[in-house]
Amino acid sequence: MSDSLHGEIGAPIYVDHICWLTAEDHLYTLDWPTPDDYVYVSPHIYMEDHYYGRVGTLTRSLMADGRRVTAGDLALMVLERLCTKPYWDWLILAQTCPERHALNAPLARMLETAPWRVNHPLGITHMGALAGTEAIQVALWSMLTNERTAIVLVEQRILHEDGQNGYGQSSEPKGDLGDMAVALEAGLGQGALQVHYAGKRIIRSDEATVFASEALGIIREWMDGHAAEHVILQSRLGLRLNGSVLHISPSKTICVPQTDYQSGDVWIQLADKLERGIIRPDDRVMLVSWDDDRMISACCVHVIRLPILSRLTMNQEIKTS
């Protein structure tokens, strides 16, 4: 049996708008020999080389109009599309990967650059992919009635990884990773998507068969407790479980894509399924995120009506900060 860290069913929040942007690896170029913004990225290079005993870690860039796009820029893009008011009560920004501008945090740059006012800015980090669902709990802890919140999830991998073997790790295939920014317009009371935080659980064993058995048991328990018809798994979790996902219930499982968009992955999958009519009003969906180790987290989304869905692409105008 697995450990339960949080599991009670509490009050929901509501999401009215999902805006998302993805940046796949083929859009990036390697910085070689030395990037012109070396002063910004050098702390990351020094730490990476020291930690792994390497020399000359390379960085990579996402370019637009001759300028490097940072994670803060990606977050601003989705937030500007999301913004329908001159202010937000709360801005919750979740980011784990290092920001390219190592000496200037993205939240501060965003608040200075954006045209709207934020009463309570909050940054959270070191949550990895779990931020996709744990940010819901953070919002529930933060918001009061009638307050509006923008939840922004963003990750950009600026350090070039030359395969898992380069880090002395196993080369077990895990599928592709992609960078992204996702923004959710959230509030209390009512809205298009009713979202209940379901809990966070620890899986005791990382041995493949035991891991799959425990994970599936937890997911079934969550689905039964929230009367969910569908489940969206963090893409890498779905690949880790492999064919075992069918044992959740063949009629309830949604296929797992090959590319994992980190903390935004479950919300991007949900938005895509809503856009394509695979998930419809009155459906209940479990979103299950995974930390790539032994912890999973979930929330249940009840689709009251279709939210506003805004899919941005990288060939649209990019405003850099």
N, C-alpha and C positions, 0 to 999 in steps of 0.2 A: 504494500500500500504506500502511496506517495504522501509526502508532507503537504499540508495545506497552510499557505501563508495568509491568504485572504480568500474568503469564499462566500460571504454573506451577500444576499441580494438586497441592494439598497435602492435609493432613488435614482431615476434615470436622468441623463441629459439628452438634448435633442440636437440633431445636426440637420441644417437646412441647405447646405451648399458644400460640395466637395470639388476642389480644384486641384489638378495634379499635372505634373510635368516629369518626364523621364529623360535620362541622359545615358544612353548605352555606351559601352566601351569603344565602339567603332567611331564615336564622335570625338574621342580624345586623341591628342598627339603627345609624344614623349618630349620632355624638356631636355634638350641636349645641344651643346654640352652644359651650359649654365643658363637658367632662366633669368630674364631681365628683372624679375622681382625676387631675386635670390635672398635679399635681406628679409623678406616676409616668410619664405619657406625654409630658410636655413635652420631654425630651431627644430623643426620636424625632422630634417635630414640628420642633424647631429644626434637626436634622441634615437632615431631608428637605427643608425649605424652602431651606436653604443649598446643598445639593447640586444641586437642580434649579432654583434661582433662582425659587422659588415663594413665595407668601405665604399663610399660613392653611391648611396641609394639614389635612384632617379625619381623625379616627380613627373607628373603628367598634367596636361592642361586641356581645358575645354575653351575653345576660342570662338569669339564672335566679334566681327568688325575689327579685327586686329587686337582685341583685348581679351584678357583671361577672365572667364566667368567663375566667380567664387560660389561657395554654398550660400553665402549671404545674398548674392544676386539671385540665385534660384529661389530662395525663400521669398524675396521681394516680388518676384514675378508672380508666384501663385497668390501671394497676399494682396497684391494690387488688383488682381482679377476678382478676388473674394470680397474686397472691401466695398460695402454699400453705404457706409456711414462715415462721418468725419472723425469718429473716435471709436475705440474699443475699450471696454472695461478691463479686459484681460487679454494679453498676448502671451501664449505659452509656446515657447520655441524649444523643440527637442532635437539635439544633435550630438552624435557620438564621435564620428570621424573628425580628425583635426581640420580646422578651417585654414584655408590657404594663407590668409592674412593672420599669421600666428600672433602678432602683437596687437591686434585690434579685433575684439570679439564681434561676431556678426550681429548679435542682438543690439549692441550699442550703435553700430553703423546703420542698422535698419531703422532704429528709432530716430536717428538724426536725419536720415534720408527721406523717410516716408512723409507724406503730406498730412497724415491723420495723427490724432493724439491717442496715447495709450495711458490709462490710469495705473494699471498694475502689470508691468512686464515681468515675465518669469522665464528663466532659462534652465533647462534640465539636461543633463549629460550622463554619459557612461551607462546608458540603458540599452544600447544596441537596438535590435529589432523589437524588443519588448516595448519600446516607447510607443509603438503603434496602438497598443491596447492600454498600457499603463498610463499614458497621457490622459485617458478618459478618467481614471481615478484621480489624477492630479487636478483636472478641471472640476470634478465633483467636490474635492476638498476646498477648492478656491472660490467658486462662484456663489453669489447670492441671487435671490429671485430677481428677475428682470435685468440681470447683467448679461452682456453678450461677450463671447470669448472667441478669439481666433486661435486654433490649435495648429501649429505649423511643425511638420516633420521634415527634416532635410538631412541628406547625407551626400557627401562628395568625396570619393577616395582619391586624394591627390598624390599618394605615394604609389609608385609602380611596383607591383608584385610580380616577380618573374617565376610564378608557380609556387606551390606549397613547399616543394623540396628546397627552394632557396631559403626557406626559413627553418629548415630542419624539421618540418612537420610532414605528416603522412600526405600522400597524394590521392586520398580517397575522393572520387568525383562527387561534387556537391551541386552541380549546375552552375549557371552563370550568375554573376551579380550585376546589378545596374544601379546607377545613382538616380536620385529623384528629389522632388519637393512636393509635399502634399499639404494642403490647407483645408481645415474644416471650420465652418461657421457654426458655433455651438451656443446653446442657451438652455435655460430651464423652463419648464411649463408645458410647452408644446412645440411641435415642429415636424419635419418630414420623416426623420429617422429617430426612433426612440432607442437609446443606447444604454444598456445596463452593463456595468462592470461586473464580470463574472468571477474573477479571482486569479490568483497566481499560485502555481504548484511546482514542487520540486520532484523530479523523477529520480528515484534512488540509484538506479543502475544505468550505465551507458553501454552495457553489453547489448548488441543489436536486438536480439529476440526479446529480452526482458524490457528494454527501452520501449520497443514497439507495443508490447502488451500493456505496460503501465500507461503510456501516453494515450493509447486508444481507450483504455478504461476511464481515464480522466475526461477525455473529450466526450465519450458517451454520457458520462455523469453530468457534464455541463449541458449537453444538448437536451437530456431528459429534464433537468431542472428548469430550463428556460423554454421548453417546448419548441425547440428549433427544428426547422425542416431541412436546413442546409448548413454546411460547415465550409468555411474558407480557411485553409491552413497556410501558414507561412510557407512559401514555396520550398525552401530548403528542408523544412520539417516534413512536407509531403514526400520529397525525394528520399529523406532518411527513412520514412516509414515504408516507402516503396509500395508494393502491392497490398500491404496491410491496410491501407486507407479504405479499401473496399469493405473491410470488416466492420467499419463504423456503421454502415448501412448503405448498400449500393444505390438506393433511391435518394439518399440524402447527400452523398459526397459530391463535391464540385471538383473537377479535374485540376491538377496542380501544374501551373506553367513552369517552364524550364528556368526562366530568369527570375531571380529574387531581388525585389526592390527594397530590401532592408526594412527600416521601420515603417515605411509607407506601403509595404507590399500588400498587406491584407486590405487596406483601404483602396488601393489601385485595383485589386482584383474585384472588390465589391462594386466600385464605380463602373468598371467595365461590364460586369454582369447586369447591373441596373440599366446601363446604356443599351445593352443588347437584348433586354427583356427576358434574360434567363432567370433573374430574381425580380419579383413583381410585388406590388402593394399587398400587404397583409402577410407576406413571408417573414419568417424569423430566421436569422442567420447567425451562427457562431463564428466570430473572427478569432483565430488562435495564432498567436505569435510565439516565436521560439528564439532563445538566446544563443543558439548554435552550440549549446552544452547540455544542461539537464534541467532547465527551467522553462516553463511555458506559462502563458498568460492569455486571458480571453475576455471578450465582451460579447454581448448578444445584441444584435441590431434587429429591431422590429420595424419593417417598412410600413409606415403609415400612408405615405404617398411618395412619389418620386421627388427627390431633392433636385436642386440645380446642380448640373454636372458640367464642369468646365475642364476639358482636356486641352492643355497647351502643348505646342510642339516647338522644337528648338529653332525652327526657321522663322518663328514669329519674332517680333522686336524684342531685344534683350536690353534692359536698362541696368547698367552696372553701377555698383556702389563703390 
